[in-house]
Amino acid sequence: MTEPRDPTLDGLLDLDGQVLVVDPEGGYWVRFIVTRVPASPEKPHGIDYSLTLHGPDGERLVGFDNAHPVARQKRGEPQDHRHRVRTVRAYAYRDAATLLADFWAAVDAVLRERGVIL
């Protein structure tokens, strides 16, 4: 049985390869890597994705992806998860629009914590 088509997926796929500066001084930036892949048990949504926020030194501060197993399990198949500085937690992927909203909310939270935005 296949998942129903996500009408918001095309918008996410259109972001593939985009790098956007997200602060007035130009030190913080986000990168989107999103490609369509065959649906599989590891990637049932039919996409391989990595959405990341980086700081001025290039360090990844936030990341949402499905490229590898969650660190706690250390084995097994890749699954959806999110990184926040040095922590990794499972992420319950619902659809592309929710993924983008959750990613931008995490980006805003980190930028606020660091005093980059109000």
N, C-alpha and C positions, 0 to 999 in steps of 0.2 A: 504494500500500500504506500503510495507517495503522499507527501505532505501537500496541503493545498498551496497554490501559488501565492506568494507574498507580493502584493502589489507595490510595496515600498522597496523591494529589493533592487530595482533598476536604479533608484536614486543613490543607494549605497554603492553599487557597482560603478556608477559614474564618478565617484570620488577616488577610485583607484589611481595611485600615483601622485595625488595632490599633497602638497606640503604648504601649510598655512601658518603664518606668524600670528600669534594670538595676544600679543601685548604691545603697548605703545613704544617700548624701547627696542623691540625686535629680538629679545633674548629667548622667549618661549615659543615653541612651535609644535604643531601637530602634523602627523603623517598618517595617510590612509593607504593600506595595501589590501585590496579586495579582489579576489578572482573567483570566477565560477568554476566549480569542480563537480565531478559526478557525485550525486548523493550517495552516502555510504553510512554504515553504522557510526563511524567516527565523525563524520560531517554530514548529518542528515539534512541540513539546510541547503546543501549544494553550493556552499561558498567556503573559501579559505580566507580568513581575514585577520588583520592586525591594525588596530587603531591606537596610536600612541601620542602622548604628550612628552616633550623633552624640555629640559631646562637649559639655561645658557651654556652650561658645560657639556651638553649633549646627553646627560643622564636621563634615562627613561623614568618619568615620574608617575605616569598612568599608562596602562595598556589594557586593551581588551582584545583577546585573540582566541584562536582555537588550533594553534599550531603544535602544541605539545601537551603531555599529561600534566595535571596539576601536581605541583611539587610534592605535596604530602603523600600522594600515592606512588610517586617515583617510577611507576611502570604503568603499563596499560596504554590505551589508545588516547590520542589527543582529544581534548574536550574543551568546551567553552569555559573561559575563565577570565578573571581580571587581575591586573597587577596594580598595586598602589605602593610606590616606592619599593620596599623590600618584601611586601606580603603578596601572596597569591591566594585567591579564593575562587571557588567554582562560580560560574555565572549561568543563570538560567535564561538562555536565549529564547526570545518569543518571536520576534520579527525584526526586520532591518530598522524600522522607525524607532522601536524601543531601544535597540542597541545604540543607535546614534544619540537618542535622548539621554540614556544612561551614561554614555561616554562623555557627552558635553557637561552633564551635571558633575561628574567626577573631575573633569578638567577645571570647571569653575570653582569647585571646592578647594582644589590644590592651589589655584591661583589666588584665591581669597586668603587661604592660610599663610601664603608667602607674601601677602601684601601687594601683589601685582595688580589686582583689581579690587574694587570696593564691594 
